[in-house]
Amino acid sequence: MRKLLSGPAIAVALAAVMAGGAPARAVVVDLAVESATTSAALYDGPVETLPHAVDGGDGSGAHDCDGPPGGPPAPTATGALDDALSGAGISWRGNWDPSFRDFFIDRIGPFASEPPDRYWSLTVNGRFSAGGCLATVTDGDAVRFFYGPLYGRPPEDGAGAADDPQTEDGGSGSGRLPPAVGRGAPARLARRASGFLRGADGLGGEWAELALALRARRMPAGETRRLGERLRALPGEGAAGPGVDSAALAAWALAMRGRSAQARRAAVFVRSTQAPDGGFPTIPGGDSNAQSTGVALIALRVAGLGPRPTAAPGGPTPLDYLASLARRDGSIAYTPGSSPTPVWTTAQALLGLTGRAKLLDLAAAGQRG
């Protein structure tokens, strides 16, 4: 397929020249957009891209999609996708999440996310990436958007296999829990997760700093403080969308604003989405994951519903689900067999292991600021 010089890329370069600055450097990546349901790729070829704002078509308008916050604007995987699909006349939709500052891609062409096992996932150079606007790219990178089981088809070169959750005897899988963590020991699980985050670096670092700051009851600073400001300003009940994560974060924001009844209603919705394994999915009816479970626990705690609901009498709790994903280094995997963003996932799980009073300290941090 021919290389595309997209309209948005040209516009960004021209705007930079007219403003008197050096134009951002374009990069060419190899983009593949594929589905497990068909042998024909939606797109397969090189695309030229520049950092630019992206409109995912969800009604929220265009958003910065140029790398991690605080860094220089850079080309990204989702920017390349947007350029390629615009040039090829293929529509797509992504739902913007202001807390993550990224899109959750819902549809590309005719292929829309469909619980429980049809989602869009992203790899860059064979490594899973949680967010395409945060995933910067450079010349020659291999960018792949794949429709099918979430993180269910590993890269062909086997990259990422070392991120599988491990049992204490070194075996991979989700069979028994690591004895060092165990069921019914959230305090020990939280200590191990905190220890991992103190020495870790990676995508989601601001979430790690926020979790550690709240547990230590200290004031967040820098980018972490700005994350807290965004969380406090999130829209409330009815404006957060149908996702579990957005409803749970809305409950937290409402609780911080003293709107207890609305926060409880949002948390009751979150509780209704609990899966039989004790965890919570990103989308109602989907598969559980540690990040959504951690965020759901935040909502349950701040609304006074407690951290131990079960989908059926005597069934596993969210704490049991998180414990089942604990790894020997203290991190918490995203799902059994997959840990694409260990810092981000562990940080949000740790927030779910944090008590109500400490979670609501974030409101006081805003008042002191």
CORDA-V641809 format. One record per residue. RES is the residue in three letters. NEAR is the number of other C-alpha atoms within 10 Angstrom. Layout:
BEGIN
res=RES near=NEAR
res=RES near=NEAR
END
This chain:
BEGIN
res=MET near=8
res=ARG near=8
res=LYS near=13
res=LEU near=18
res=LEU near=17
res=SER near=20
res=GLY near=12
res=PRO near=20
res=ALA near=22
res=ILE near=14
res=ALA near=13
res=VAL near=19
res=ALA near=20
res=LEU near=15
res=ALA near=14
res=ALA near=13
res=VAL near=13
res=MET near=11
res=ALA near=10
res=GLY near=9
res=GLY near=10
res=ALA near=12
res=PRO near=16
res=ALA near=20
res=ARG near=13
res=ALA near=20
res=VAL near=20
res=VAL near=22
res=VAL near=24
res=ASP near=20
res=LEU near=23
res=ALA near=20
res=VAL near=22
res=GLU near=21
res=SER near=19
res=ALA near=13
res=THR near=10
res=THR near=9
res=SER near=8
res=ALA near=11
res=ALA near=13
res=LEU near=18
res=TYR near=19
res=ASP near=17
res=GLY near=17
res=PRO near=22
res=VAL near=23
res=GLU near=21
res=THR near=34
res=LEU near=28
res=PRO near=28
res=HIS near=27
res=ALA near=17
res=VAL near=21
res=ASP near=21
res=GLY near=24
res=GLY near=14
res=ASP near=14
res=GLY near=11
res=SER near=11
res=GLY near=11
res=ALA near=14
res=HIS near=17
res=ASP near=17
res=CYS near=28
res=ASP near=26
res=GLY near=25
res=PRO near=19
res=PRO near=13
res=GLY near=8
res=GLY near=8
res=PRO near=9
res=PRO near=17
res=ALA near=24
res=PRO near=29
res=THR near=28
res=ALA near=32
res=THR near=31
res=GLY near=29
res=ALA near=30
res=LEU near=24
res=ASP near=24
res=ASP near=23
res=ALA near=26
res=LEU near=19
res=SER near=16
res=GLY near=15
res=ALA near=13
res=GLY near=9
res=ILE near=14
res=SER near=14
res=TRP near=21
res=ARG near=19
res=GLY near=19
res=ASN near=19
res=TRP near=21
res=ASP near=16
res=PRO near=16
res=SER near=17
res=PHE near=17
res=ARG near=19
res=ASP near=24
res=PHE near=24
res=PHE near=20
res=ILE near=22
res=ASP near=17
res=ARG near=19
res=ILE near=23
res=GLY near=13
res=PRO near=9
res=PHE near=18
res=ALA near=16
res=SER near=19
res=GLU near=16
res=PRO near=16
res=PRO near=16
res=ASP near=16
res=ARG near=20
res=TYR near=23
res=TRP near=24
res=SER near=22
res=LEU near=24
res=THR near=23
res=VAL near=21
res=ASN near=17
res=GLY near=18
res=ARG near=19
res=PHE near=21
res=SER near=19
res=ALA near=21
res=GLY near=25
res=GLY near=27
res=CYS near=28
res=LEU near=25
res=ALA near=24
res=THR near=22
res=VAL near=26
res=THR near=16
res=ASP near=13
res=GLY near=13
res=ASP near=18
res=ALA near=20
res=VAL near=27
res=ARG near=24
res=PHE near=24
res=PHE near=23
res=TYR near=26
res=GLY near=21
res=PRO near=18
res=LEU near=19
res=TYR near=23
res=GLY near=15
res=ARG near=13
res=PRO near=15
res=PRO near=17
res=GLU near=7
res=ASP near=10
res=GLY near=11
res=ALA near=13
res=GLY near=16
res=ALA near=16
res=ALA near=12
res=ASP near=17
res=ASP near=21
res=PRO near=28
res=GLN near=24
res=THR near=21
res=GLU near=15
res=ASP near=9
res=GLY near=10
res=GLY near=12
res=SER near=16
res=GLY near=16
res=SER near=17
res=GLY near=11
res=ARG near=13
res=LEU near=20
res=PRO near=21
res=PRO near=12
res=ALA near=17
res=VAL near=23
res=GLY near=16
res=ARG near=18
res=GLY near=13
res=ALA near=13
res=PRO near=19
res=ALA near=12
res=ARG near=15
res=LEU near=24
res=ALA near=24
res=ARG near=15
res=ARG near=21
res=ALA near=25
res=SER near=22
res=GLY near=14
res=PHE near=21
res=LEU near=26
res=ARG near=12
res=GLY near=7
res=ALA near=14
res=ASP near=13
res=GLY near=12
res=LEU near=20
res=GLY near=20
res=GLY near=17
res=GLU near=23
res=TRP near=24
res=ALA near=28
res=GLU near=22
res=LEU near=25
res=ALA near=27
res=LEU near=22
res=ALA near=19
res=LEU near=21
res=ARG near=20
res=ALA near=10
res=ARG near=15
res=ARG near=14
res=MET near=17
res=PRO near=21
res=ALA near=15
res=GLY near=10
res=GLU near=16
res=THR near=19
res=ARG near=20
res=ARG near=14
res=LEU near=21
res=GLY near=21
res=GLU near=17
res=ARG near=16
res=LEU near=21
res=ARG near=22
res=ALA near=16
res=LEU near=20
res=PRO near=19
res=GLY near=23
res=GLU near=21
res=GLY near=11
res=ALA near=11
res=ALA near=19
res=GLY near=15
res=PRO near=14
res=GLY near=16
res=VAL near=27
res=ASP near=25
res=SER near=27
res=ALA near=28
res=ALA near=30
res=LEU near=26
res=ALA near=28
res=ALA near=36
res=TRP near=35
res=ALA near=27
res=LEU near=27
res=ALA near=23
res=MET near=22
res=ARG near=15
res=GLY near=13
res=ARG near=15
res=SER near=17
res=ALA near=13
res=GLN near=18
res=ALA near=28
res=ARG near=23
res=ARG near=15
res=ALA near=27
res=ALA near=29
res=VAL near=18
res=PHE near=17
res=VAL near=28
res=ARG near=21
res=SER near=14
res=THR near=21
res=GLN near=26
res=ALA near=22
res=PRO near=16
res=ASP near=17
res=GLY near=21
res=GLY near=28
res=PHE near=31
res=PRO near=24
res=THR near=22
res=ILE near=19
res=PRO near=19
res=GLY near=15
res=GLY near=18
res=ASP near=20
res=SER near=26
res=ASN near=22
res=ALA near=32
res=GLN near=28
res=SER near=26
res=THR near=30
res=GLY near=27
res=VAL near=27
res=ALA near=34
res=LEU near=34
res=ILE near=30
res=ALA near=34
res=LEU near=26
res=ARG near=24
res=VAL near=27
res=ALA near=24
res=GLY near=14
res=LEU near=15
res=GLY near=14
res=PRO near=20
res=ARG near=15
res=PRO near=21
res=THR near=19
res=ALA near=18
res=ALA near=13
res=PRO near=7
res=GLY near=8
res=GLY near=13
res=PRO near=19
res=THR near=23
res=PRO near=28
res=LEU near=24
res=ASP near=20
res=TYR near=22
res=LEU near=28
res=ALA near=26
res=SER near=25
res=LEU near=30
res=ALA near=28
res=ARG near=22
res=ARG near=19
res=ASP near=13
res=GLY near=22
res=SER near=28
res=ILE near=32
res=ALA near=30
res=TYR near=28
res=THR near=23
res=PRO near=20
res=GLY near=20
res=SER near=23
res=SER near=25
res=PRO near=22
res=THR near=19
res=PRO near=22
res=VAL near=26
res=TRP near=26
res=THR near=27
res=THR near=31
res=ALA near=31
res=GLN near=26
res=ALA near=32
res=LEU near=33
res=LEU near=26
res=GLY near=30
res=LEU near=27
res=THR near=23
res=GLY near=17
res=ARG near=20
res=ALA near=13
res=LYS near=18
res=LEU near=24
res=LEU near=20
res=ASP near=18
res=LEU near=26
res=ALA near=21
res=ALA near=12
res=ALA near=18
res=GLY near=16
res=GLN near=8
res=ARG near=8
res=GLY near=9
END
